[in-house]
Every structure is written in structure tokens, then in C-alpha cells.
């Protein structure tokens, strides 16, 4: 029941925050910039102002599918963000440029996360199987430690580490975006506040993900830290 409570609470919090985030972006998508700059134009200007000429701004399908690809050096903006001239568009476009700037400057946490991606991709194929198999052995053996369970927890630890590394990376990208937006005066006071609020809610999704992963890790660790009686 503890595990299902953790999963349920995390899922509910994630749904609520994502719903608020989408509502905020829809509302702020109606707040048109006095500068009349589109998300594409904002991204290109921020890149140019930081002397970044080898990153291309592209349009991709979907909603909130915006991301920076460090492999081919592209900023991929959803069609609405790419074309719209709103507070929501400027927030997202500038945030993704923040990641491009991190890449250009060799931001240490971004480099660390990029190194972990192939390891995480490999471990993600086995982590659920290892944990479920380990828990099955744990219960069927009357609470004896399982090497498979320990392996699964070790693999899941990588997921938690990745989540907590991602959080400051996202916050830093938003800070870089907001600093540039403020210094270049591409928005007025109201537009800046809406852009900032949008990015703060976006950051909350990463906070919930990291805390949810940590709670699951603590639960799994309880099986191998002498608290066996709690599971029977």
C-alpha cells in the first residue's frame, strides 16, 4: 500500500501541475507582445546576442514538445510557440535558448547529464524487471535479501540522480532566459511577469518528478535496510 500511495500521490500532483501549466500557457498565449516578435524571432535574437551561430531554430509538431537537441544543435519549438507572438511563446523559446547557451559554455551539470543519458537508456530497459523480480524473491523467501533486488535499486538510483541533476539544469536555463528577456527589454513589465510565472510552473513538473523518484527509492531501500517486518 505504501508503494501505491507514493505512486498515486506523485501521479496526482503531476496531473494537477500539468493541468495548471497548460492552462497558464493557454491564457498567456492570448497575451500578445508589444514587440510583436514570434517565438522563432525571439530564439534567433537570443542566440545572436550570445554569439551562437551554429544552432538552428526549427518547428516541430505537438503541444509543449519544445526542446533543445545538443547532438544536432537545434532548438525545436512546437508550431504554436514557433509562430505565436505571445508571453507564453517568448518564455518557452528563450528557455530552450538557455539550454543552447549552457551547451556553448560547457555548463558542468549539462555535460554530466549528457554523459548519463546512454547509461540511463540502457538501465531503463532492466530496472523494472530487476525490481519486480527482486521483490518476488524477497516475499517468497520470507524477507531474505535478493541480489537482483539490490541490482534493481542500484539501477533505479541512476533514475533518481538523473532527475535531481535535471532540476538545476532546467532552473538555470530559465534564469538565463529571464535575465536576457529583462536586459534586452523585449517585453514590458506585465509580459515579463507572465513569462516568469510560466517558467516557474514548468519547473514544478521537474520538482515533482524528482521528489517522486526519491520517495520510490526510499521505499525500495527499506527492503534491504533491516525494515523487513514492515512488509509482512
N, C-alpha and C positions, 0 to 999 in steps of 0.2 A: 504493500500500500504506500510506503514511503516513496518508492520509485515513481509510482503513478502520480502521486501528489506533486513531486518535483516536475515531472514532465507536463502534467496538466497546468500547473501554475505558470511555468515558463511559456507554454503554448498560449495560454490565455493572455498573459502580459504582452506577448509578441503580437497577437491578433489585435489587441487594443491599441498598441503603439503604432502598428502599421496602418490601422484604420484612421487614427488621428493624423498620421503623416500624410496619407493620401488625401484626406480632407483639407489639410493645410495647403498642400500643393495645388489642389483644385481651386481653392479660394484665392491663393496668391497668383494663380495662373490668369486671374481676371484683373490683377493689378498691373497695368501696363507701365513700362518705364518711361520717364520723361525724356530719356535719351533715345528712345526708340531702337535700341540695339537688341539684336536677336541673340539667342544662346550661342550660336555659331560665331557671331561677331565678337561677343564678349570673350569667348575662349581664344579666338585668334589674337585679340588685342592683348590679353593677359600673357599669352605665350610670347608675343612680340616684345612686350615690355620687359620680359625677363630674359630676352635674348635667346629664346628657344625657337629654332627654325626647322628642326628635323622632326617635329611632331605634327601629324595631320589630324584635322578635326573632321569626323565622319558622322553620318546619320545612320542609326540602326532602328529596327522595328521594336515595338513593345513600349510598355509604361514603366518608368523607373528602372530601365535597363542600362542606364548610363554607367560607363566605366572607363578607366584608363588601362590600356594594354601596353605593358613595358616591353614586350617582346617585339612587336612591330611598331612601337611608338605611335600609337593612335589614341585620340580621345574620341570615344564613341558616345554620342548623345542620342537619346531617344528622339523620334521625329518631332514630338511636341516641343521638347527642350531646344532642339536644334533650330526650329523655326520661330518659336514664340518670342515675344519681346516683353517678358514679364519678370516680376520679382522671383518667382519660382525658377524660371529658366536661368537667370543670372546666378542664382545660388548654386544650382547643380553644375552648370558649365564651369564656373570658377573653382568649385570644389575639385572637379576632375583635373583641372589645370594645376591645382595644388599637388596632386599626385605626380604629374609630369615634372613639376619643379622639384619635388622630393627626389625623383629619379635622377634628374640633372645634377643635383647637389650631392648625390650619394648618401641620402638620409639613411643612417645606420639601421634603424628598425625595418625600413622597407627592404633593404638588402637582406637582412636576416629572414624576413618573411618570404622573400623570393627564393631563398635557399631551402626553406622548409616546404615549399609547395610540392615538389616532386616526392618528398618523403611522406608528406601528408596524403597525397593522392594514392600512394602505394599502401599505406597503413589503413586508409579508409575502406579498402577492399576486404580487410580481415578483422577490423576492430569489433564489429557487431557479432560476427561468428565466434570470435575468441571469447568475448564476454558471456554470450549466451551459453556456449559450451562449458565455459568455466563455472558458471552459476549452476548449470545442470549437475556437473560433477560435485560441486560444493554441497548441494542439497542431498543428492543421492548417497553421498559418502558420510553424511551426518555432520558436516561442517569442517571437513578436512581441507587444508589449503590445497589449491589447484595451481599448478604451474601455468596452465592455459589461462586461468583467470588473471593471474599476475601479468601474463603477456598482454592480455586484452586491456587491462588497466593501464599498462605502460603505453600501449598504442593510443588509448583514449587521452592520456596525459598530453600527447602531442596536439590533439584537437584543442584542449584547454589552453595550452601555451600559444597556439596559433591565434585563438580568439583574443587572448589578452595582449598579444603583440599587435593585432589588427586594430584594436581600440585606440591606442595613442596615435597610430598612423592616420586614422580617419579624423581624429580631432585636430591633428597638426595640419592636415590638408585643408580642413575648414578654416582654421585660424589664418593660414596663408591666403586663402580665398578672401576672407573678410577684411584682412589687412589691405590687400590690393584694392578691393572694392571701395573701401573708405578713403584710401590715399589718392586714388585716381578720380574720385568724385563722379563716378559713372552713375550714381544713384543719389536720390535725395534722402533725407533722414527717415521718412516713412518706409521707403523702399529698402533701405539698409536694414532696418529693424525686422522687416518681414523676411528678408533673405537670411538674416541671422537666426530667426526663430525656426525657419525651415531646416537649416543645417543642424540646429540643436536637436530637433525631433528625429532627424535622420541618425544622429549619433546615438540616440536612445536605443535604436534597434541593435546596435553593436554592444551596448552595455548589457541589455537583456540576454543576448546570445552568450556573452562571456560569463555572466553570473549563472545562467542556466547550466552551462557546461561545467562550471566549477562545482555547483551543487551535485550534479550527477557523479563527478569524480569523487567527491567526499563520500557519497553513498556507496560507491563501488569499493572504496578503500576500507570502509567499515567491515567488509567481509574478511579482510586479511590483517586487521589490526586488533584482534582479540575481542571483538564485539559480536561474536558468533551467536550468542544467546538471543540477540535482538531479532535474528532472522528465523527463529524456530518458535 
